[in-house]
Amino acid sequence: MSALVAAIALRPAALARPGSVAAQPRRSAMTHLRPVVSFAAIDDRGARSVALFAEAGRVIQHPRCMNCHPRGDRPTQTDAMRPHMPAVARGVDGGGAATLRCTTCHHAANFASSGVPGNAGWKLAPAEMAWQDRSLGEICRQILDPARAHLDRAALLHHMAEDDLVGWAWHPGGARQPAPGTQEEFGALIKAWLETGARCPA
């Protein structure tokens, strides 16, 4: 009897059946930004301008953008905006300290096998453009101030609508959630906001 019990106990368990593994991490469905035309019913030009910026704010306040506009000299990571690991510093040009440049790990494109994101222009926004812990209205006033943004309005529109580094937010690689909409939709909102007087939320 004991031999029978031992044989049952030592019998190897059935192996799990092989299954397919997804080649790419699952992504949730893309969420679009409201098109500019959907704001046409707002008769008051100033109110329409504020509403346009509020919609663009869905991108501006998304972790893909906020992580590179940190409150201090250390970037953050993930949707939870955790402090960057390894610990890195802004450096004099936003591209990291002399001893550990951003480009040490972040190359010209996303590196799929390691999950490390990349872009040829990878660096932090200027310290004067810290967005974390700021309201959308405060961020709006920052980006309209050339002394802090280091951009006039034409350069601001180009940065938002065409800059490849900003465009990374919609192609972040790995399991990262992209920013809402597309850069084209975002750029159209910023353009319409500027054209309606660039009014800021309170």
C-alpha positions in Angstrom: 0.0 0.0 0.0 2.8 2.4 0.9 4.5 1.7 -2.4 1.3 2.6 -4.3 1.0 5.9 -2.3 4.6 6.8 -3.0 4.2 6.1 -6.7 1.1 8.4 -6.9 2.9 11.1 -4.9 6.0 11.0 -7.1 4.2 10.8 -10.4 5.1 13.9 -12.5 2.4 16.4 -13.0 1.1 17.1 -16.5 3.0 19.8 -18.3 1.1 23.0 -19.2 -0.1 23.0 -22.8 2.0 25.4 -25.0 0.3 28.6 -25.9 1.1 31.7 -28.0 2.8 34.7 -26.4 1.9 38.1 -27.7 4.7 39.7 -29.6 3.7 43.2 -28.4 2.3 44.2 -25.1 -1.4 44.8 -25.1 -2.5 48.4 -25.6 -5.8 49.9 -24.7 -7.8 51.5 -27.5 -6.5 54.9 -28.6 -8.5 57.8 -27.2 -8.9 60.8 -29.6 -8.8 64.4 -28.7 -11.9 66.5 -29.5 -11.5 68.1 -33.0 -11.2 71.9 -33.2 -14.5 72.1 -35.1 -16.4 70.7 -32.0 -15.6 74.0 -30.2 -17.2 76.2 -32.8 -20.5 76.4 -30.9 -18.8 78.3 -28.1 -19.6 81.9 -29.3 -17.5 83.7 -26.8 -14.0 83.8 -28.3 -12.2 83.8 -24.9 -14.2 81.0 -23.5 -13.6 79.0 -26.7 -9.8 79.6 -26.3 -9.9 78.3 -22.7 -11.9 75.3 -23.8 -9.4 74.5 -26.5 -6.5 74.7 -24.1 -8.3 72.5 -21.6 -8.7 69.8 -24.2 -5.0 70.1 -25.2 -4.3 69.9 -21.4 -5.2 66.2 -21.6 -1.8 65.8 -23.3 0.1 68.4 -21.4 -0.8 66.9 -18.1 -0.3 63.3 -19.2 2.6 61.4 -17.6 4.3 61.0 -21.0 4.8 64.8 -20.9 4.9 65.4 -17.2 7.8 63.0 -16.6 10.1 65.3 -18.6 8.8 68.5 -16.9 9.6 67.5 -13.3 9.3 69.7 -10.2 13.0 69.3 -9.5 16.2 68.2 -11.3 15.3 64.5 -11.4 13.0 63.2 -14.1 10.2 60.8 -13.2 9.0 57.5 -14.8 5.9 55.5 -15.4 2.3 56.6 -15.2 2.8 56.9 -11.4 5.6 59.4 -12.1 8.0 57.7 -9.8 11.5 59.2 -9.4 13.8 58.0 -12.2 15.9 55.0 -11.4 18.8 55.0 -11.6 19.0 58.4 -9.9 20.0 61.0 -12.5 20.3 64.8 -12.5 19.3 67.4 -15.0 22.7 68.8 -15.7 23.4 72.2 -17.1 21.7 71.6 -20.4 18.9 69.2 -19.4 20.8 66.3 -20.9 22.1 64.9 -17.7 25.2 65.4 -15.5 28.6 65.1 -17.1 29.1 61.8 -15.3 25.9 60.2 -16.5 24.4 61.7 -19.6 20.8 60.8 -20.7 22.2 59.4 -23.9 24.1 56.8 -21.9 20.9 54.8 -21.7 18.5 56.7 -24.0 19.5 56.3 -27.6 18.0 57.6 -30.9 15.0 55.3 -30.7 13.0 53.1 -28.3 15.0 49.9 -27.5 12.4 47.2 -27.6 14.4 44.4 -26.0 15.2 46.4 -22.9 12.1 48.6 -22.9 14.3 51.8 -22.6 12.6 54.7 -24.4 14.6 56.8 -26.8 14.8 59.8 -29.1 17.7 61.6 -30.7 16.8 64.8 -28.7 16.2 63.1 -25.3 16.5 65.6 -22.4 14.5 67.4 -19.8 12.5 70.6 -20.3 14.1 73.7 -18.9 13.8 74.0 -15.1 11.7 77.1 -15.7 9.2 74.9 -17.4 8.5 72.5 -14.4 4.8 71.4 -14.8 4.5 68.9 -12.0 2.3 70.2 -9.1 1.1 73.1 -11.3 -2.5 73.7 -12.3 -3.3 73.8 -16.0 -3.8 77.5 -15.8 -0.3 77.9 -14.3 1.2 75.8 -17.0 -0.6 77.8 -19.6 0.9 81.1 -18.3 4.3 79.5 -18.2 4.3 78.5 -21.8 3.2 81.9 -22.9 6.1 83.6 -21.0 9.1 83.7 -23.3 11.4 84.2 -20.3 10.4 80.8 -19.0 9.4 78.8 -22.1 12.4 80.2 -24.2 9.9 80.1 -27.1 7.9 82.7 -28.9 4.4 81.7 -30.1 5.6 80.5 -33.5 8.3 78.4 -31.9 5.8 77.1 -29.3 3.4 75.9 -32.0 6.2 74.2 -33.9 7.4 72.5 -30.7 3.9 71.2 -29.8 2.8 70.3 -33.3 6.0 69.1 -35.1 8.8 68.5 -32.6 9.9 64.8 -32.8 10.7 64.7 -29.1 7.2 65.8 -28.2 5.9 63.3 -30.8 7.5 60.5 -28.8 4.6 60.8 -26.4 2.4 59.1 -28.9 4.9 56.3 -29.7 6.5 55.6 -26.3 7.2 51.9 -26.8 7.0 49.1 -24.3 3.9 48.8 -22.2 3.7 52.6 -21.8 0.3 54.3 -22.4 0.6 56.9 -25.2 -0.7 60.4 -24.7 -4.3 60.9 -25.9 -5.0 61.4 -29.6 -2.3 62.2 -32.0 0.3 64.9 -32.4 -1.6 66.2 -35.3 -4.8 66.5 -33.2 -2.8 68.1 -30.4 -1.1 70.6 -32.7 -4.4 71.6 -34.3 -5.8 72.4 -30.8 -2.7 74.5 -29.9 -3.0 76.4 -33.2 -6.6 77.2 -32.7 -6.0 78.2 -29.1 -3.3 80.6 -30.2 -5.6 82.0 -32.9 -8.4 82.6 -30.4 -6.2 84.7 -28.2 -4.3 82.1 -26.2 -6.5 82.5 -23.1 -5.6 80.5 -20.0 -7.8 78.6 -17.5 -8.1 80.3 -14.1 
